[in-house]
Amino acid sequence: MQTIRRIYLYVVSAVSLGMLAAGVVELARTLVAMVVPTAIPANWLAENLAAAVGTTIVALPVWLFHWGLANRLAARDATERVAALRRLYLYGVLAVSAIFIAIGVSDATEALTAFAAHTRNVTVMQVIDPLPVIVVTLAVWWYHWGIAGQERRAFGEGGASATIRRWYVYGSAFWALVVLLPATTSLVRTNYDHIVGPPTFGAAWQVSESVGPALAGLLIWAAHWIWSSRGQIAEDDRRSVLRAVYLLSVIAIALTVTLVQAGQVLFYLLSRLLGVPNPGGQTGSIAQLLAGPVAAAIVYGAAWWYHQRVLRGESAVAGEAPRRLGVRRLYRYLIALVALALLSVGLAGVLWTIGDLLSSGTGQAGFSWQEQISLFATLAIVGLPVWIAVWRPRPDVAEAASLSRRLYLYLALIGSVLAALISGAVMAFQAIALVIGARSPTEAVNDLTRALAVVLVGAGVAVYQWRALQLDASRAGALPRTAESRARLRLIGPDGRIVRELAGEMATLELAFDRLAGELETAGLPRSEPS
């Protein structure tokens, strides 16, 4: 009954609050439009004013009644204040408010920048229009933030309530980074283009388009991340799985983008050094080609460096809970698997290209050998240091037996064995076709060298992974059994037969009870007999 009542109160409170905020925003916008000279027809303004006033005066009493009733019930019963549905309402309102604050800040900043730079025909009304959204949603956010803080300090936070708060905080921080990083990359690229080359068309317009999302994302991310990294909240969340998931997700995305863009930079440089005029079909000077990759590598590389530094610091200070440690291992071996794939494809591609040169003197159809070498060498050069950095050839006993490492090893083994198997079949087919005259010697030898390149790399990777599996198995087998796992107990009946046999934790528990009973009897206390 209480749950149904809570659902009713908080659903109606949330909907009426949304209507109230929308009505106040439209009311403020309409009043501003009536004061500032605009081309909006007077009859439209009158209709909009009537709709805004009507929405406000209907929604306000409904929200006040239901939210007030929810607060009165919470004041009488402490369980109402710590109920998960109440926290879901509070943090849900905070999340939606934060989104609209970011949208308002982005629109206002973009319009103000365009108005100041004269990049578009922006009026004063367009600059002022987002301000009511910012003011109203910020007021809603601030009020509910205060309520949530008071209840958290008074009654504590744990279980579902703490989980809901973490979803809000780290979800908002992650969403803000998703907005911040691309916008900042665009700003860096625009300024880079301005420095290395002639002014590009629409550069000022691109700045005005990017500065708004960048500022909004920075404000939302900084507010939530700094708050969650200080005081008691930081102590509570340092061992939480959701914080680890947030950090590892950002690290994985930022590292992936950084590696891809760094590889793009290396590909352009190697291609130009080998004489490729338009690597990847891109035209322009080498400085212009590097604009996008360099900007993205700088921005996402900074995000990766900062978050992995935070993760290391927190793990060193507080240690890691088993679930959090498992998440971190899964992330590391996922990165290792991707890096190994890049390295393997790169090595096989380099050997493939060398085989093409030896057999026919040209590269693959549609590509010059210089461009092929540049591409595959880039993959190998990017993948090798990352794989070396995350791979542990001699882990401790616990990690050697971990699920994440086993998944990595077997997935790598499956991929390498299948690649070598398929390429071996191709080699056999080409050899037989050459012997029976089904294919010309040039075509057969060319395909043979390509398949041989894949076989060599796949077999090498498979042998290494298989050796790692054997070493891990020997390490995991050397794990000493605990006293609980060695304990065994046999219950003997009056006739000498075994009535029951216990092992492991059950045997340890039975022995502990028996020792306790003996100590009680020694102390002069009677043993309790079953009735």
C-alpha positions, 0 to 999 in steps of 0.5 A: 500500500505504501509503495502504491501511494509513493508511486502516485505522489511522486509521479504526479509531483514530477509531472506537475513540476515539469508543467509548472517549470514549462509554464514559468519559462514560457511566461518569462519568454513572452513577457521579455518578447513584449518588452524587447522590440521583435517581429512577433505578432501581438496576437501570437504573444497574447495567445502564448501569454494566456497558455503560459499563465493557464499552465502555471496556475493549474500546475502550481497548486497540484505540485504544492499539494502532492509534494507537500503531502509527500514531505509531511509523510516523510516528516512523520516517518523516517522510512519515507525519507529514505525510500528509494522512490523518493530518492528516485524522484529527487535525483530524476528531477536533478538529472532532467534539470541538469540537461535543460541547464546545459541546453540553455547555457549552450544556446545562450553562449552560442547566440552570444558568440555569434552576435558578438562576432557578427557571424550570423544574423542574430538578434538580441531576442535570440540571445535573451531567449535561453535565459529563462530556461537557465534561471528556472531549471537552475532554481528547480535543480538547486531546490531539489539538490538542497533537499537531497543533501539535507536528507542524505546528511540526516539519515545517511545513504545506502543500498538502493538510495546510494545506487540511484544517487551514483547513477545520477552523478556519474551518468550526468558526468559521463553525458557531459563528457560526451558533449564536452570532448567533441566540442572541445576538439572542434574548437582546437581544430578550428584554432589549429587550422587558423595557425597552420593555414589560411583562414578557412570559410566559416571558421568564426561560425564553427567557433560559435557552434562549438563554444556553447556545448563545450562550456555547457559540458564543462560546467555540468561535468565539473560540478558533478565530478568535483562534488563526487571526489570530495568529502564523505561522498568520495569516501563512500564511492571510492570502492563503488562499482558504478564509479569504477564503471564510469572511470573505465568507460571514459578511459576506454573511449578516450584511449580508443579515440586517442589511439585511432587519431594517433594512428591517423597522424602516423599514417599521414606522416609515413605515407608522405615520407614514402611519396604518397601524394594523397594518403587515404584520398585526402588532399592538402598540405601535411599540416592541414591533414594533421589538423583533425587527428592532432586536435582529437588526440590532444583532447581525448588524450588529456581525458584519458590521462586524467581519468586513468591517473584518478583510477590509479590513485584511488586504487592505491589509497583504498584498495579494490573490492572484488567486483571493482577489481573484476571490472578493472581486469575486464577493461584491461584485457579488453584493451589488450585484445584490441591491441593484439588484434591491431598488432597482428593485422599490422604484422600480417599486412606488412608481410602481405605487402612484402610478399606482393612486392616479391611476387608481382612488384606491386601493391594490392589493387587500388593501393600503392605499396607505399600506402599499404606499408604506411597503413599496416605499419601504423597498426603494428606501431600503435598496437604493440606499445599498448599491448605491452603496457596492459599485458602481464606475462607473469601475473599473480595467482589470483589474476592467473585464475581470473575469468577476464584473463581466461576470456582474453587468452581463449578469444585470442587463441580462437582468433589466431587459430582460425586465421591460421587454419583458413589461411592454411586451407587457402595455401593448400588450395593454391598449391594444388591449383598450381600443380594441376594448372588451374591457376597461373603461377603468378596468381597462385604465388601471389595468393600463396605469399599472402596466405603464408603471411597470415599463417605465420602471424596467426601461428605465432600468436596462437603458440604464445597464447597457448604457452601463456595458458599453460603457465597460468594453469600451473600458477593457479594449480599452485594456489594453496588450499585454505583451512576451510577447503582442507577441513573434512569431518566424519560423523560416526554412529554408535555402531561404528558406521559413518552417518554423515561426512562433511567437507569444506566450510560445513566441516569447519563450522561443525568443528567450531561449534564442537569446540565452543561446546567443549569450552562451555563445559570446561567453564562449568556451563551446561551443554544444551541438548536438543529437545 
